[in-house]
Amino acid sequence: MIRPPKKSLGQHFLKENAIIDNIIRLAHFDESDIVLEIGPGRGALTIPLAGKVKTLVAVEKDEELAEELKRKLSLGGILNVTVVAGDILKWDFKAMPCSGGRFHAIGNLPYN
């Protein structure tokens, strides 16, 4: 059973494939890009985005969702994504693998 979003974290999950496709298309990513995704949730954007970029680091504050996303990526054989369970406001940006390629940050941020 999929648990409902946590209101305490302001969670709202991206579900519409057309919106996901538009975000990826309008961001003009390419296969040499390095992306930081803030708030990946269940991976609605993460999974399709992984096929378009070199490296993706997804930082998720909700530890349960981070573990769920790690499982999904592993089951899907997606190897270029690193999921970090943590608060982006406290994250060490020096940990980003930023060599070779353009750097982008993208997010589906809570708005509470």
Rosetta constraint file for C-alpha pairs under 8 A:
AtomPair CA 5 CA 10 HARMONIC 7.90 0.50
AtomPair CA 5 CA 11 HARMONIC 5.25 0.50
AtomPair CA 5 CA 12 HARMONIC 6.40 0.50
AtomPair CA 5 CA 13 HARMONIC 7.51 0.50
AtomPair CA 6 CA 10 HARMONIC 6.53 0.50
AtomPair CA 6 CA 11 HARMONIC 5.61 0.50
AtomPair CA 7 CA 11 HARMONIC 5.89 0.50
AtomPair CA 9 CA 110 HARMONIC 7.06 0.50
AtomPair CA 9 CA 112 HARMONIC 7.65 0.50
AtomPair CA 10 CA 110 HARMONIC 4.82 0.50
AtomPair CA 10 CA 111 HARMONIC 5.99 0.50
AtomPair CA 10 CA 112 HARMONIC 5.06 0.50
AtomPair CA 11 CA 110 HARMONIC 5.55 0.50
AtomPair CA 12 CA 110 HARMONIC 6.75 0.50
AtomPair CA 13 CA 41 HARMONIC 6.71 0.50
AtomPair CA 13 CA 42 HARMONIC 7.53 0.50
AtomPair CA 14 CA 20 HARMONIC 7.69 0.50
AtomPair CA 14 CA 44 HARMONIC 6.29 0.50
AtomPair CA 14 CA 45 HARMONIC 7.64 0.50
AtomPair CA 14 CA 108 HARMONIC 7.56 0.50
AtomPair CA 15 CA 20 HARMONIC 7.85 0.50
AtomPair CA 15 CA 44 HARMONIC 6.54 0.50
AtomPair CA 16 CA 20 HARMONIC 6.41 0.50
AtomPair CA 17 CA 21 HARMONIC 6.03 0.50
AtomPair CA 18 CA 22 HARMONIC 6.15 0.50
AtomPair CA 19 CA 23 HARMONIC 6.17 0.50
AtomPair CA 20 CA 24 HARMONIC 6.39 0.50
AtomPair CA 20 CA 44 HARMONIC 7.47 0.50
AtomPair CA 20 CA 45 HARMONIC 6.00 0.50
AtomPair CA 21 CA 25 HARMONIC 6.03 0.50
AtomPair CA 22 CA 26 HARMONIC 5.85 0.50
AtomPair CA 23 CA 27 HARMONIC 6.11 0.50
AtomPair CA 24 CA 28 HARMONIC 6.78 0.50
AtomPair CA 24 CA 29 HARMONIC 6.97 0.50
AtomPair CA 24 CA 49 HARMONIC 6.78 0.50
AtomPair CA 25 CA 29 HARMONIC 7.54 0.50
AtomPair CA 29 CA 33 HARMONIC 6.41 0.50
AtomPair CA 29 CA 52 HARMONIC 6.59 0.50
AtomPair CA 29 CA 53 HARMONIC 6.53 0.50
AtomPair CA 30 CA 52 HARMONIC 5.89 0.50
AtomPair CA 30 CA 53 HARMONIC 5.54 0.50
AtomPair CA 30 CA 54 HARMONIC 7.85 0.50
AtomPair CA 31 CA 52 HARMONIC 5.41 0.50
AtomPair CA 31 CA 53 HARMONIC 4.13 0.50
AtomPair CA 31 CA 54 HARMONIC 5.04 0.50
AtomPair CA 32 CA 53 HARMONIC 5.95 0.50
AtomPair CA 32 CA 54 HARMONIC 4.93 0.50
AtomPair CA 32 CA 55 HARMONIC 7.96 0.50
AtomPair CA 32 CA 100 HARMONIC 7.21 0.50
AtomPair CA 32 CA 101 HARMONIC 4.95 0.50
AtomPair CA 32 CA 102 HARMONIC 7.03 0.50
AtomPair CA 33 CA 53 HARMONIC 5.17 0.50
AtomPair CA 33 CA 54 HARMONIC 5.38 0.50
AtomPair CA 33 CA 55 HARMONIC 6.79 0.50
AtomPair CA 33 CA 100 HARMONIC 7.98 0.50
AtomPair CA 33 CA 101 HARMONIC 4.84 0.50
AtomPair CA 33 CA 102 HARMONIC 4.83 0.50
AtomPair CA 33 CA 103 HARMONIC 6.04 0.50
AtomPair CA 33 CA 104 HARMONIC 7.37 0.50
AtomPair CA 34 CA 53 HARMONIC 6.50 0.50
AtomPair CA 34 CA 54 HARMONIC 5.85 0.50
AtomPair CA 34 CA 55 HARMONIC 4.82 0.50
AtomPair CA 34 CA 56 HARMONIC 5.90 0.50
AtomPair CA 34 CA 97 HARMONIC 7.63 0.50
AtomPair CA 34 CA 98 HARMONIC 6.68 0.50
AtomPair CA 34 CA 101 HARMONIC 6.23 0.50
AtomPair CA 34 CA 102 HARMONIC 5.98 0.50
AtomPair CA 34 CA 103 HARMONIC 4.84 0.50
AtomPair CA 34 CA 104 HARMONIC 6.27 0.50
AtomPair CA 35 CA 53 HARMONIC 7.39 0.50
AtomPair CA 35 CA 55 HARMONIC 6.24 0.50
AtomPair CA 35 CA 56 HARMONIC 4.70 0.50
AtomPair CA 35 CA 57 HARMONIC 6.29 0.50
AtomPair CA 35 CA 103 HARMONIC 5.80 0.50
AtomPair CA 35 CA 104 HARMONIC 4.74 0.50
AtomPair CA 35 CA 105 HARMONIC 5.63 0.50
AtomPair CA 35 CA 106 HARMONIC 7.21 0.50
AtomPair CA 36 CA 56 HARMONIC 5.86 0.50
AtomPair CA 36 CA 57 HARMONIC 4.92 0.50
AtomPair CA 36 CA 58 HARMONIC 5.95 0.50
AtomPair CA 36 CA 59 HARMONIC 7.57 0.50
AtomPair CA 36 CA 96 HARMONIC 7.93 0.50
AtomPair CA 36 CA 103 HARMONIC 7.79 0.50
AtomPair CA 36 CA 104 HARMONIC 6.20 0.50
AtomPair CA 36 CA 105 HARMONIC 4.61 0.50
AtomPair CA 36 CA 106 HARMONIC 6.22 0.50
AtomPair CA 37 CA 46 HARMONIC 7.55 0.50
AtomPair CA 37 CA 56 HARMONIC 7.05 0.50
AtomPair CA 37 CA 57 HARMONIC 6.10 0.50
AtomPair CA 37 CA 58 HARMONIC 4.61 0.50
AtomPair CA 37 CA 59 HARMONIC 6.28 0.50
AtomPair CA 37 CA 105 HARMONIC 5.85 0.50
AtomPair CA 37 CA 106 HARMONIC 4.88 0.50
AtomPair CA 37 CA 107 HARMONIC 5.28 0.50
AtomPair CA 38 CA 58 HARMONIC 6.06 0.50
AtomPair CA 38 CA 59 HARMONIC 5.25 0.50
AtomPair CA 38 CA 60 HARMONIC 6.62 0.50
AtomPair CA 38 CA 88 HARMONIC 6.92 0.50
AtomPair CA 38 CA 105 HARMONIC 7.37 0.50
AtomPair CA 38 CA 106 HARMONIC 6.18 0.50
AtomPair CA 38 CA 107 HARMONIC 4.45 0.50
AtomPair CA 38 CA 108 HARMONIC 6.70 0.50
AtomPair CA 38 CA 109 HARMONIC 6.93 0.50
AtomPair CA 39 CA 58 HARMONIC 7.07 0.50
AtomPair CA 39 CA 59 HARMONIC 5.92 0.50
AtomPair CA 39 CA 60 HARMONIC 4.83 0.50
AtomPair CA 39 CA 61 HARMONIC 6.95 0.50
AtomPair CA 39 CA 107 HARMONIC 5.87 0.50
AtomPair CA 39 CA 108 HARMONIC 5.78 0.50
AtomPair CA 39 CA 109 HARMONIC 5.99 0.50
AtomPair CA 39 CA 110 HARMONIC 7.96 0.50
AtomPair CA 40 CA 44 HARMONIC 7.43 0.50
AtomPair CA 40 CA 45 HARMONIC 6.97 0.50
AtomPair CA 40 CA 46 HARMONIC 6.28 0.50
AtomPair CA 40 CA 58 HARMONIC 6.04 0.50
AtomPair CA 40 CA 59 HARMONIC 6.85 0.50
AtomPair CA 40 CA 60 HARMONIC 6.00 0.50
AtomPair CA 40 CA 107 HARMONIC 7.08 0.50
AtomPair CA 40 CA 108 HARMONIC 6.85 0.50
AtomPair CA 41 CA 60 HARMONIC 6.62 0.50
AtomPair CA 41 CA 62 HARMONIC 7.92 0.50
AtomPair CA 41 CA 65 HARMONIC 5.91 0.50
AtomPair CA 41 CA 66 HARMONIC 7.29 0.50
AtomPair CA 41 CA 69 HARMONIC 7.55 0.50
AtomPair CA 42 CA 65 HARMONIC 6.18 0.50
AtomPair CA 42 CA 66 HARMONIC 7.91 0.50
AtomPair CA 42 CA 68 HARMONIC 7.05 0.50
AtomPair CA 42 CA 69 HARMONIC 5.77 0.50
AtomPair CA 43 CA 47 HARMONIC 5.67 0.50
AtomPair CA 43 CA 69 HARMONIC 6.11 0.50
AtomPair CA 44 CA 48 HARMONIC 7.40 0.50
AtomPair CA 45 CA 49 HARMONIC 5.95 0.50
AtomPair CA 46 CA 50 HARMONIC 5.98 0.50
AtomPair CA 46 CA 58 HARMONIC 7.58 0.50
AtomPair CA 47 CA 51 HARMONIC 7.24 0.50
AtomPair CA 47 CA 73 HARMONIC 7.39 0.50
AtomPair CA 47 CA 78 HARMONIC 7.95 0.50
AtomPair CA 48 CA 52 HARMONIC 7.31 0.50
AtomPair CA 49 CA 53 HARMONIC 6.66 0.50
AtomPair CA 50 CA 54 HARMONIC 7.62 0.50
AtomPair CA 50 CA 55 HARMONIC 7.38 0.50
AtomPair CA 50 CA 56 HARMONIC 6.52 0.50
AtomPair CA 50 CA 78 HARMONIC 7.38 0.50
AtomPair CA 50 CA 80 HARMONIC 6.73 0.50
AtomPair CA 50 CA 81 HARMONIC 6.68 0.50
AtomPair CA 54 CA 80 HARMONIC 6.70 0.50
AtomPair CA 55 CA 80 HARMONIC 5.14 0.50
AtomPair CA 55 CA 81 HARMONIC 6.12 0.50
AtomPair CA 55 CA 97 HARMONIC 7.97 0.50
AtomPair CA 56 CA 80 HARMONIC 6.26 0.50
AtomPair CA 56 CA 81 HARMONIC 4.73 0.50
AtomPair CA 56 CA 82 HARMONIC 6.40 0.50
AtomPair CA 57 CA 81 HARMONIC 5.69 0.50
AtomPair CA 57 CA 82 HARMONIC 4.81 0.50
AtomPair CA 57 CA 83 HARMONIC 5.95 0.50
AtomPair CA 57 CA 84 HARMONIC 7.28 0.50
AtomPair CA 57 CA 96 HARMONIC 7.48 0.50
AtomPair CA 58 CA 81 HARMONIC 7.13 0.50
AtomPair CA 58 CA 82 HARMONIC 6.14 0.50
AtomPair CA 58 CA 83 HARMONIC 4.76 0.50
AtomPair CA 58 CA 84 HARMONIC 6.04 0.50
AtomPair CA 59 CA 66 HARMONIC 7.93 0.50
AtomPair CA 59 CA 83 HARMONIC 5.99 0.50
AtomPair CA 59 CA 84 HARMONIC 4.73 0.50
AtomPair CA 59 CA 85 HARMONIC 5.95 0.50
AtomPair CA 59 CA 86 HARMONIC 6.19 0.50
AtomPair CA 59 CA 87 HARMONIC 7.24 0.50
AtomPair CA 59 CA 88 HARMONIC 6.38 0.50
AtomPair CA 60 CA 65 HARMONIC 7.18 0.50
AtomPair CA 60 CA 66 HARMONIC 5.67 0.50
AtomPair CA 60 CA 83 HARMONIC 7.33 0.50
AtomPair CA 60 CA 84 HARMONIC 6.20 0.50
AtomPair CA 60 CA 85 HARMONIC 5.07 0.50
AtomPair CA 60 CA 86 HARMONIC 5.72 0.50
AtomPair CA 60 CA 87 HARMONIC 6.85 0.50
AtomPair CA 60 CA 88 HARMONIC 7.64 0.50
AtomPair CA 61 CA 66 HARMONIC 7.59 0.50
AtomPair CA 61 CA 85 HARMONIC 5.64 0.50
AtomPair CA 61 CA 86 HARMONIC 4.57 0.50
AtomPair CA 61 CA 87 HARMONIC 4.84 0.50
AtomPair CA 61 CA 88 HARMONIC 7.30 0.50
AtomPair CA 62 CA 66 HARMONIC 6.26 0.50
AtomPair CA 62 CA 85 HARMONIC 6.79 0.50
AtomPair CA 62 CA 86 HARMONIC 7.40 0.50
AtomPair CA 63 CA 67 HARMONIC 6.25 0.50
AtomPair CA 63 CA 85 HARMONIC 5.40 0.50
AtomPair CA 63 CA 86 HARMONIC 7.40 0.50
AtomPair CA 64 CA 68 HARMONIC 6.20 0.50
AtomPair CA 65 CA 69 HARMONIC 6.03 0.50
AtomPair CA 66 CA 70 HARMONIC 6.22 0.50
AtomPair CA 66 CA 83 HARMONIC 6.42 0.50
AtomPair CA 66 CA 84 HARMONIC 6.88 0.50
AtomPair CA 66 CA 85 HARMONIC 5.56 0.50
AtomPair CA 67 CA 71 HARMONIC 6.33 0.50
AtomPair CA 67 CA 85 HARMONIC 7.94 0.50
AtomPair CA 68 CA 72 HARMONIC 6.35 0.50
AtomPair CA 69 CA 73 HARMONIC 6.15 0.50
AtomPair CA 69 CA 83 HARMONIC 7.43 0.50
AtomPair CA 70 CA 74 HARMONIC 6.12 0.50
AtomPair CA 70 CA 83 HARMONIC 6.36 0.50
AtomPair CA 71 CA 75 HARMONIC 6.08 0.50
AtomPair CA 72 CA 76 HARMONIC 6.10 0.50
AtomPair CA 73 CA 77 HARMONIC 6.09 0.50
AtomPair CA 73 CA 78 HARMONIC 5.08 0.50
AtomPair CA 73 CA 79 HARMONIC 7.43 0.50
AtomPair CA 73 CA 81 HARMONIC 7.70 0.50
AtomPair CA 74 CA 78 HARMONIC 6.12 0.50
AtomPair CA 74 CA 79 HARMONIC 7.50 0.50
AtomPair CA 86 CA 90 HARMONIC 7.61 0.50
AtomPair CA 86 CA 91 HARMONIC 6.99 0.50
AtomPair CA 87 CA 91 HARMONIC 6.21 0.50
AtomPair CA 98 CA 103 HARMONIC 6.81 0.50
